[in-house]
Amino acid sequence: MTGDAPRAVLTAPHPLLTTPAEPVDATDPRVVALAAELLAALRTTRPSTGLAAPQIGTAVRLIAADVSLHPHARSCAGEVVLVNPRLVAASGWRAVREGCLSVPGLTGETVRASEITVRGELPGSGDAVTLRADAVEALCLQHQLDHLDGLLFLDRIVEASALHPVWQGLAAPALTRPRPSQPAPIRGS
């Protein structure tokens, strides 16, 4: 990075947000530089817990996540940057409330796995890494992986009534309703 301000986060309906990202060479110096940019952008978006490269305008398979400051985090690998990540295992489906920097002003109820395993590569070395995550970290990583497949959390909303506006920076209270019995399909795994 050259000391410039981090790139702005794109918002819907920007076409890059619905475009599947391309795999890249984790050892390419341009990918290493982009990984540093993505992490810098994530640090400026707190309390957000993750960003994907398409959100900052580059349709490549690269994500950054850090749930260490989230009050409901159980597992936490700290700052994680993965190139070409993919979901290899998922279990414990449950309804969760999520939002997205690319969809400001809305949150929604989706169904996500509470425990996952993700494989990817480290930027620079290209070393393979396997990450097991649960709770908030699992939710965050699934959300970022969806961005790489051109999906927004809106694509996983369980029903229209599960979409909620955000007021004064706080999520609106959830309405009481039955939970879905079937998980949303995992795409791109």
N, C-alpha and C positions, 0 to 999 in steps of 0.2 A: 504494500500500500504506500501511496505517496504522501500521506498526511492529509489528503482530501477528506471532506466529510463523507460519511457512509452513504451509499446509494439509498434513495427513497424506496419505500415498499410500495409496489404496485397494488392497485385496488381493482376489484371487479367493476366493470366487465372487461378488463384488459385481456386481449387474446392470449398472451403468454401464460396466463393463469389456467387456461383450459387446453394447453398444448402439452402433450407428453414430452418429457425431457429426454435428452439423448445421453447415453453412456459416454464417459470420458476417460482418458488416461490419467490416473491418479498421480503419476510422476511428472506430468507436464507442468512446467513452471507457471503457465497461465492458470492452470487449475489450482495450484498452490496459492497463487496470488488471489484468485477468486475466493478460495476457502478463507483466507485472512480477511478479505472484505466482508464476506458473509458473517463471520464471527464478530467483526467490528459492528456491523449493522445490528446483529442480535443484541449486543451489549447496549446499544442506544435505544432499544425498544422495550426495555424492562417495564412492566413485569412479564412481558411475553416470554415464552419458554423455548421457542424454536422459530427457525426460518429455513426456507428452501430457496435455492438459487433462482428458480423462476420468479419468486416474489421480488427479487431485486433486478429482474430484467434479463436473466441469462438462463435459457432452457437447457440446462445440463443437470445430471443426476448428482446433486451435492446438497447436503443438509447440515445444519448446525442446531444443536439443542443444549439447553442447560436448565434443569429444573431445581437447582440447588437452593434457590430462594423461594420456591413455592411451598406454602404452608402444609400441603397435603402430600408432599413427595415422600416416598418410602425408599425406593431404589434411587440412586443418583450417581451417575458416572462422571459428574462434573460437566465441564464444557466438552461436548462431543462434536466432531466434524467428520462426516463420513462421505466418501465418494462411492457412487454406484451402489447405494444401500438397497437391500431387499429384505422383505419379511420372509422368514423361513419357518416360523412356528407362531401360533396364536392360540390362546385358550382363555376361558373364564369370561365369556361375553357378558357385558352389562351396559345399561343405559347411562350415558354421561352427558354433561352439558359442556359445550365447547364454543369458542369464538375464534376469530381470525383477524389479524391485522389487515388482510386483504379484503375483508368483508366488514368494514367498520359499522358499528351501531347495531349489530345483531349477534345473538347467540342462539344455539339450538341444541336439541336433544338428538344424539346419535347413539349408535350401538358400537362399542369398541371392545377389543380384547383387553382383559386386565393384566395379562402376562404375555409377553412376546419375546421372540428371539430375532434379531436383525443381524445380517452379515453385510459387510462393506469393506472399503479400503481406506487406509489413512492417506491424507494428502501428503505428497512429498515422497515418502518411502514406498507407497503402494502396498504396504503390508496388509494382509487380510486380518480382519478383526470380527469377532462375534460378540454381540452385546445382548445380555438378557436384561429385560426391564419389566417393571410392574407399575401399577397405579398411574400417577401423573406422568411419569417418564414414558410408560408404554403408550399412553394417550398421545403425548406430544410426538413421539416418533411415528406413530401411525398417521397422524395428521400431516407431518412433513412428507412422509412417503406418498400420501395421496397427492400432495402438490406436484410431486415428480411424475405422477400419472395423469396430470391435468385435471385433477378433481379438487373441488372445494368442499368444506364441511357441509355446505348446502346440498351437495349431491348425496349425502348420507343421512339427511334429516329423516326421522322415522315417520313423520306425518306433518301436514301443514301447520297444525296447532302446536307443534313442538318448536316453532321458530319464535324468538322473543326479541323485542327491542332492548337496547341498553340505555338506561337513563343515568345521567350525571356520572358516567364512568362506572356504574355498578350494574351488574346483570339484574334484570327484572326477576321477581320471584317465580319459581317454576309452578306450573299448574299441576294439580294432582290428577293423574290419569294412569290407566293400566300401562305397564311396561311391555314392550314388544317381546314376543316369545322367540323370534328368530333373529339371529345376527345379520347385519348387512354383509353382503358378499365382499370378499377381499379381491380387489382387482390388481393385476400387475404383479402378483407374487409368483 
